[in-house]
Amino acid sequence: MSLFEAKEVVVENLEALDAKLDFAVTQGMIDENSTYHNEISTLVDDVGLAQSWEELAEIIYRAKILEVDMNTWLSFKGDTTFGLEWPSGI
């Protein structure tokens, strides 16, 4: 997988997390101060700036932590994310 393809996968995963977040918020969950939404937006921006696998790996690491945090948050309502697969071309 090329760096460009990996970046596309990461953005798709982040968009999936954002869609899950939007759905949860419409179901009554509260994203305090839009914390999750802002972190997702920051990560998407960072993906666009990444110029190496090392930079992308750091973003993926942060995105995985966000996914785990969101799983914990969603579990309060009996929901979860969907176990996203992240690129590992390093």
N, C-alpha and C positions, 0 to 999 in steps of 0.2 A: 504494500500500500504506500502510495506517495504521501508526502507531507500535505499536499493540497487535498487529496482524498481524505486523509485523516482529519484535517481541519473541517471538512464538510460533515463528516460523521459526528464530530464533537458538537458542531452547531446544531445538527439535527437532534442530537440527544438533549442539548440545552433547550431547544424549542419544545421537545416532548415534556421536559420537566416544567417549562413555563405553561404549557397547555394543561398539565395536571394541576398545577398551582391555580390557574384561572378557574378550573372546574371546582376545586376545593373551596375557593373563596366564594364562588356563586352558591355553594352548598352551605355556606354559613361559617366556614372557618375564617379566622382572622390572621392575615399576614401583617403582623405588627410593624408599622412604619414601612410597609412594602419591602421588608428586609430580604425575603427570598427573591422577589421580583428584581430588586436592585442588584443583588448578587448575580443572578442569571444574566442580566443586561451587561454587567461589568465583564463577566466571563466571555460572553459573545463578542464584546468589543476586543477583549484581549486575544481571542482566537484570531481575529482579523489582523492583529499586529504581530502575531508569532511568526518568526522567521526561521526557526530551527525546531528539530525534534525535542531538544531539551526545554525550550520555551513552551512548546505544546504539552510536554509531559507535566510541567508544573501546573498548567491550566487544567489538565485532566485530573491531576491529583486533587486540586481544589474543587473540581466539579464532582468528583466521587464523594468527597466529604459533604458537599451540599446535598447530594442525593441521599446519603445516609441520614443527614439532619432532617431532610424532608420526609423520609420514611418514618422517622420517629414522630414528627409532627402529625403526619397523616394517620399514623396508627391510633391516635387519640379518637379518631372517628371510624376506626376499623378499616382503613384504606392503606394502600402502599403505592410506591412507584412500581415500575415493572422490571426492575433488575436490568438496567441498560448495559449494553456491551460497549466498552470504550476501546479505542485503538491502542495498540501497544507495539508500535513499529520501531522502538528504540533498541 
